[in-house]
Every structure is written in structure tokens, then in C-alpha cells.
Amino acid sequence: MFCYKNVRKIYTPAVVGMDYQFSRDYNIYRQLLSQTIMRAKTLGFKRIDFGLTAGFEKRKVGAQVIEKCCYIRTRDNFAMEALEFLRND
């Protein structure tokens, strides 16, 4: 797990490297989250910004999920409709 520290004292994980061959057997992602939390505490950080995905796993280690909403404006709606079709298929 590569993390960076910003000037507002927020610890931010940026890149995760996992060997997916062992991921299920050893719960690697959950271990990475736990180790990140311990490292942030050791460094004196009070806040960690984990990002947008894997809310279920992050809630298991005590993260508070903050719902976000995003709107996108495009000139050509065809690509968006094709993505929606693939998502629902």
C-alpha cells in the first residue's frame, strides 16, 4: 500500500499492490487496510481518506462511508447508453 501525507494532516492510500492468487486465502486487502490504519495512527494522523471503492471491506475495519454523487455532461450520449446497456446485461 503506497500512501501519502498531505498538508492538512490527512493520510491517503494511493496505490494498492496485491497478489490476487493469495487474496482470498489470506484476506490481503483487509490486512492492507488494517496495516494502513495502524501506520496512520503511529504517524499521528486523525483522518484517512480511503477512496471510493470497496465500502464493505472498509466498514469492517471501522471506516465511515460518506455517500457521493456525480453528474457527467457529454456531447454524445451514445457511449453512455452503450455502457449502461453493458452494465445491465
Secondary structure, 3 states (H helix, E strand, C coil): CEEEECCCCEEEEEECCCCCCCHHHHCHHHHHHHHHHHHHHHCCCCEECCCCCCHHHHHHCCCCCCCCCCCCCCCCCHHHHHHHHHHHC
